[in-house]
Amino acid sequence: MNKNTHRAGLGVSAAMVLALSFGAVSAPAQAEEVEPQAGDVLEVEVRPAIATPSGIVTVAAEYEAEDDDSDEAESDEADEAESDEADEAESDEADEAESDEADEADEADEAESDEADEAGEAESDEADDQGEAVQDGAVQETDAPAAGAVLAQRPTQSPGGGAPAAAVELVVDFGDGSAPEAMRVVGSAEEVKGFGKHAYAQEGTYTVTVTATPAGGTPVSVPVEVQVGGGSARLAGADRFETANRLAREDFPGDGEAGAVLLARSDGFADALAAAPVALLEEAPVLLTSTATLPESVHAEITRALGEAGTVYVLGGEGAIAPSVVEELRAGGHEAVRISGEDRVETSLLLAQFLLDSGADLDEVVLTGSSNFPDALSGASYAARVNAPVLLTAPGALDARVLAFLQQLDDVQVHVTGGASSVGDAVLAELAAAGYEVQRLAGGDRYETSAEVAGTLFPEATSVVLATGSNFPDALAGAPAAARRGAPVLLVGSELPGSVREYLQDGAGRIQSVYVLGGEGTVPATVLAEVNTILGL
């Protein structure tokens, strides 16, 4: 858990922080400690984990009763999750090792490393460009949260069906001395959901405790920490889909609150990151799907965020997101609008045209390499914050379609993220010859580039977002989330890079909130601990 913090008030909205908290089992003082029973699970989520004084905090609890015969399946899933996590940890270590070797070499060596990092995705995108169906690759597992408190008795269905009648009582103690409150309970007998809202008057760190008391059973409690006025929070779900879902619930905590949803493939970075400015324009979360199948949890989140109707923008061609996914969305009552070009460059231009057609005044653009996710991630948050499109190009020459789009704009400044291996000097020369003001933001490696972008474009940021520089899935939905907080995305590895450390040291006393994308297998706890120490959080 994070240290208690006392910071000056932040200009941060109540829907700002992204954190998923599955509490450990902790029996309340008035109840006997209960040995966990199979099946029943209590999960507690606080939105946000970092709040501003007087801002509204939402506490959501879910109690799910399961049949005993599902225990073996749960055990198998847990074993498989552990195995996947171990496999991915090895893969991430290998990726990062390659990245570190590239960082120590000169720019040409770094270019080779970046090409190696992106080879798999380039092949996948080539298939997309040709209209071939691409199956979703292995899902990156972040730290799978442990099950929370386990209840002793399954609730019974109310006589009339629908919401349970006194099957389980959910009470929340907000930890600030106010009286505990009964939560508003909805759902079925097998899955009971409770909600509570509260505003904290003082800065500090509070422990929110939800107690579930099933009819005839023993109360069990789950504590979750909430910080008011500043601090740090880890933004993680069980996998890339759940992480994006969690971000959506944080930025759009009310049911039906989102203006739209942007749906992107989970195994490619280009479409999701290029869509970050549209996400802010449309008041939309970015959610992820596999190519052939829409995950059940994602479909449920779309329905929660939009309600029974609303628009889902499907990003990419049929090789990226299959027609079957679109059909499922329409069958569920949602309007599905596909935004797709012949390749990732054209898709990014269609998203840019979307901004232009909306009446946005485009006086800045972010240009990045079409096959380099770290540089695109570093630039996408700024682009979304200032309503600037994210444009892609091959490194050797400026794509003619990009130049044609720029010629529609007046007095536009072009921010190029990444070194010559990402966007070559010939591209910058062509832009300058065409009369555009060009600024290259680059360092010796991807980590320095992210720090350079942060220092140049976010000089007064009071929040930062940390993401791994080795892989992109957890960060796909994070660029618009960072933009909503006016925060740069800083890339880290298994250790805190020196360039990022320097940016944080310069911001000590100013930076008051830190968000981490992904679990401890993605961004280690030691890295977050060092960042907290530097910033005094």
C-alpha positions, -999 to 999 in steps of 0.1 A, spaced: 0 0 0 12 36 -5 24 58 22 2 84 37 4 116 18 -5 152 25 -3 174 -6 -16 207 -18 -49 204 -35 -48 192 -71 -68 204 -101 -79 168 -107 -114 156 -113 -130 128 -94 -129 106 -124 -92 109 -128 -74 80 -112 -73 45 -124 -67 17 -99 -81 -18 -95 -81 -30 -59 -90 -65 -50 -87 -65 -12 -71 -92 9 -93 -112 33 -96 -93 66 -123 -101 91 -139 -72 109 -133 -68 146 -169 -78 155 -168 -110 135 -149 -142 139 -122 -149 113 -136 -173 87 -116 -199 68 -122 -192 31 -149 -214 15 -148 -224 -21 -167 -204 -47 -179 -171 -32 -159 -140 -39 -160 -104 -27 -143 -78 -49 -140 -41 -41 -130 -13 -64 -125 24 -55 -129 51 -82 -106 70 -80 -77 58 -58 -64 93 -57 -90 120 -53 -91 157 -47 -107 170 -15 -144 174 -19 -143 152 -50 -167 123 -52 -152 88 -46 -172 58 -58 -169 25 -40 -181 -5 -61 -183 -40 -45 -193 -73 -62 -202 -104 -43 -204 -135 -65 -216 -169 -54 -205 -198 -75 -213 -235 -75 -189 -259 -58 -184 -278 -90 -167 -247 -104 -138 -249 -79 -118 -272 -101 -122 -249 -131 -111 -219 -110 -80 -238 -98 -71 -247 -134 -76 -211 -145 -53 -200 -116 -27 -225 -126 -29 -214 -162 -26 -177 -152 5 -184 -132 20 -203 -161 11 -175 -186 25 -149 -162 58 -168 -159 60 -172 -197 53 -135 -202 78 -125 -176 105 -144 -195 93 -129 -227 93 -93 -213 128 -99 -198 140 -110 -232 124 -80 -249 138 -56 -224 173 -72 -226 172 -66 -263 161 -31 -257 188 -24 -232 214 -37 -255 201 -14 -282 201 15 -258 238 10 -250 247 8 -287 246 37 -312 214 48 -330 219 23 -358 220 -5 -332 189 9 -316 171 9 -350 179 -28 -353 164 -34 -319 133 -15 -326 128 -34 -358 132 -66 -339 107 -55 -313 82 -46 -339 87 -74 -364 58 -95 -352 34 -66 -353 46 -55 -387 38 -89 -401 4 -88 -384 -3 -54 -399 8 -65 -433 -18 -92 -431 -43 -65 -420 -34 -43 -449 -40 -72 -473 -74 -79 -457 -64 -112 -441 -79 -122 -408 -53 -120 -381 -60 -140 -349 -52 -123 -317 -18 -133 -303 -10 -143 -268 -26 -120 -243 -2 -102 -220 -11 -111 -185 -4 -84 -159 -5 -93 -123 -38 -112 -119 -55 -99 -88 -61 -124 -60 -97 -131 -50 -109 -110 -21 -129 -121 9 -147 -154 7 -182 -157 22 -195 -187 40 -230 -189 25 -245 -185 -10 -273 -160 -10 -308 -171 -20 -330 -156 -48 -358 -133 -37 -393 -148 -41 -401 -125 -70 -367 -129 -88 -345 -100 -98 -326 -82 -70 -318 -103 -39 -339 -97 -8 -316 -95 22 -295 -123 6 -263 -103 14 -259 -69 31 -231 -47 19 -219 -19 42 -191 6 35 -169 24 61 -151 53 43 -124 54 70 -127 91 79 -147 89 110 -181 92 93 -208 66 100 -207 34 79 -234 34 52 -254 6 36 -245 3 0 -271 5 -28 -275 -32 -39 -284 -44 -73 -280 -76 -93 -290 -113 -90 -287 -138 -62 -256 -152 -78 -239 -118 -84 -247 -90 -60 -233 -55 -67 -232 -26 -43 -223 10 -47 -215 39 -24 -203 75 -29 -185 98 -5 -166 131 -5 -136 135 17 -130 169 33 -93 165 42 -62 154 24 -47 122 35 -48 84 30 -79 65 40 -88 29 43 -122 21 28 -137 -11 42 -166 -30 27 -182 -56 48 -204 -83 33 -229 -102 55 -247 -130 38 -280 -141 53 -272 -166 80 -235 -163 73 -204 -146 89 -194 -111 80 -162 -107 60 -145 -74 51 -122 -62 23 -101 -30 29 -90 -8 0 -68 23 2 -79 57 -12 -56 88 -13 -69 123 -12 -47 151 -25 -19 131 -42 0 99 -42 5 69 -65 -17 42 -79 -12 11 -100 -36 8 -130 -39 -29 -136 -63 -56 -146 -60 -93 -150 -50 -89 -187 -49 -62 -214 -87 -63 -219 -94 -58 -182 -69 -31 -178 -86 -11 -206 -120 -19 -190 -108 -5 -157 -96 27 -173 -130 31 -188 -147 27 -155 -124 53 -140 -127 79 -167 -165 72 -171 -176 59 -137 -213 65 -144 -233 40 -164 -241 54 -198 -217 83 -193 -194 78 -223 -202 96 -255 -189 67 -276 -164 38 -275 -133 33 -296 -126 -4 -301 -91 -14 -312 -72 -46 -317 -53 -58 -287 -22 -71 -305 -12 -39 -324 -4 -4 -312 -9 18 -342 -47 22 -344 -53 26 -306 -26 52 -302 -36 72 -333 -71 73 -319 -61 90 -286 -71 125 -298 -105 112 -310 -110 95 -277 -109 129 -260 -130 146 -286 -157 120 -284 -155 116 -246 -148 79 -253 -128 52 -237 -105 30 -258 -113 -6 -253 -96 -37 -267 -107 -68 -285 -91 -98 -301 -94 -101 -338 -120 -128 -341 -139 -126 -308 -152 -98 -286 -143 -107 -250 -174 -110 -229 -160 -86 -203 -154 -60 -230 -189 -63 -244 -202 -59 -209 -181 -27 -204 -193 -13 -237 -229 -17 -226 -221 -2 -192 -203 28 -206 -228 35 -234 -260 21 -221 -282 -1 -243 -274 21 -274 -246 42 -286 -218 44 -311 -187 21 -312 -160 32 -336 -142 0 -348 -106 8 -356 -89 -10 -385 -99 -33 -413 -115 -67 -412 -80 -83 -407 -77 -63 -375 -112 -67 -362 -134 -93 -378 -169 -87 -392 -182 -111 -365 -172 -86 -338 -191 -59 -356 -222 -81 -360 -221 -89 -323 -220 -52 -314 -250 -44 -337 -269 -74 -324 -265 -59 -289 -281 -27 -300 -250 -5 -307 -242 13 -338 -208 1 -351 -189 25 -374 -156 11 -389 -127 35 -394 -103 18 -417 -77 26 -443 -57 5 -466 -29 4 -439 -21 19 -406 -9 52 -422 -42 57 -439 -62 47 -408 -43 74 -388 -51 99 -416 -88 90 -414 -87 96 -376 -70 129 -383 -97 138 -408 -123 130 -382 -108 157 -360 -107 182 -388 -143 175 -399 -154 180 -362 -143 216 -365 -111 213 -344 -85 239 -350 -54 219 -359 -23 239 -354 -1 210 -342 5 175 -353 26 146 -339 45 126 -364 60 93 -355 73 61 -371 47 36 -383 65 7 -367 78 20 -334 54 18 -305 76 35 -278 78 68 -297 42 67 -307 32 61 -271 53 90 -259 37 114 -283 1 103 -282 -7 117 -248 4 152 -258 -14 149 -291 -47 140 -273 -42 168 -248 -39 196 -274 -63 181 -300 -35 173 -324 -37 143 -348 -11 114 -345 3 108 -380 25 79 -391 51 75 -417 78 51 -428 113 62 -416 129 67 -450 106 92 -467 75 112 -458 44 94 -469 28 113 -497 -6 109 -481 6 126 -449 20 155 -469 -13 159 -487 -31 160 -454 -7 186 -439 -13 208 -469 -49 212 -458 -37 229 -426 -24 264 -421 7 273 -400 9 238 -384 38 228 -362 51 192 -366 64 175 -335 85 144 -345 89 119 -318 119 95 -320 153 95 -336 164 90 -372 158 52 -369 121 60 -363 117 91 -386 146 97 -408 164 131 -413 151 131 -450 116 133 -437 124 164 -416 142 180 -445 111 174 -467 88 189 -441 111 220 -437 113 224 -475 75 224 -476 75 253 -451 65 235 -419 80 243 -385 95 210 -374 107 199 -339 124 166 -333 120 152 -298 144 124 -293 169 109 -270 196 82 -272 169 55 -266 132 51 -261 134 60 -224 153 92 -231 128 100 -258 99 97 -234 118 120 -209 126 145 -237 89 146 -247 79 150 -211 104 178 -204 96 197 -236 58 193 -239 49 188 -202 71 212 -183 45 219 -156 28 185 -153 16 177 -118 9 140 -127 29 114 -146 21 80 -160 46 51 -160 46 24 -186 70 -3 -197 92 4 -227 93 -33 -236 57 -40 -247 26 -20 -254 -7 -38 -244 -12 -22 -210 -5 12 -224 -28 11 -254 -57 26 -235 -34 47 -213 -25 75 -237 -60 92 -236 -62 85 -199 -29 103 -194 -40 132 -216 -71 137 -195 -47 143 -165 -23 165 -184 3 138 -178 32 126 -199 38 89 -204 73 80 -191 88 47 -202 106 25 -177 123 -9 -176 131 -33 -148 149 -3 -133 142 34 -135 161 49 -164 185 77 -155 168 101 -180 134 95 -164 149 99 -129 162 133 -139 128 144 -151 112 133 -119 139 149 -97 133 182 -116 96 178 -109 99 170 -71 75 192 -52 54 198 -84 45 163 -94 20 150 -69 3 120 -86 18 89 -102 -1 63 -122 14 30 -132 0 11 -162 1 -27 -156 10 -50 -128 43 -56 -110 54 -80 -137 52 -51 -161 64 -22 -140 82 -36 -109 72 -25 -74 109 -14 -69 105 11 -97 74 26 -82 90 27 -48 119 47 -62 96 71 -79 77 77 -47 109 83 -29 121 108 -54 88 127 -54 82 124 -16 49 106 -20 
